[in-house]
Amino acid sequence: MLKRNIYLDFSYLLVIAASFGAVLVLGAIVAPVVFHSDKILVGMLIDHYNMGIIMGEIFHNFSYWVYFLAGYIAFYEVYMYKRGQRDAILFGAAVTALFSSLMFAAVYVPKILAMQSMGKEATQSDTFANIHIASEIDFKFLAVALLVLFIRRLMLLRID
């Protein structure tokens, strides 16, 4: 059996778990609070367009972490593949995580921000609505892929 690098394994699991947590927090806590801030901020009225601007900036900043995540997943999974640890579930989850993270950070966030910069009318179009729905679906795929990666990697970490 090849000697394992415990620190690399631990850091990978930590990055995956932290990213999964961030996806959950952003999707289930931050977005609903931002988009319902009119109910929270009494006397201060923020329209839906400006709430979207705030959320867009949050996701823009998060996309830097997502790029790091994609690179780390690619590095670690290729490294483990070359060491002989091949698994169809891991491969599928890693490809899904890579694809969905890069789609989110490189396609959806820039397109949404570009349309927001065109003004309020652009964000009320069917195109914007479709891109936004697709980004939400992609974010859910990312969450599921990260969860599967975490659980499967944890299962395969047997101390011999």
WOSULLIN-V550247 format. One record per run of one state. SS is the DSSP state (@ for helix, = for strand, . for the rest). FROM is the first residue (numbers start at 1). LEN is the number of residues. Records with the same first field share a line. If there is no record, write none. Layout:
SS: FROM-LEN + FROM-LEN
This chain:
.: 1-5 + 36-1 + 41-7 + 83-5 + 118-4 + 125-1 + 157-4
@: 6-30 + 37-4 + 48-35 + 88-30 + 122-3 + 126-31
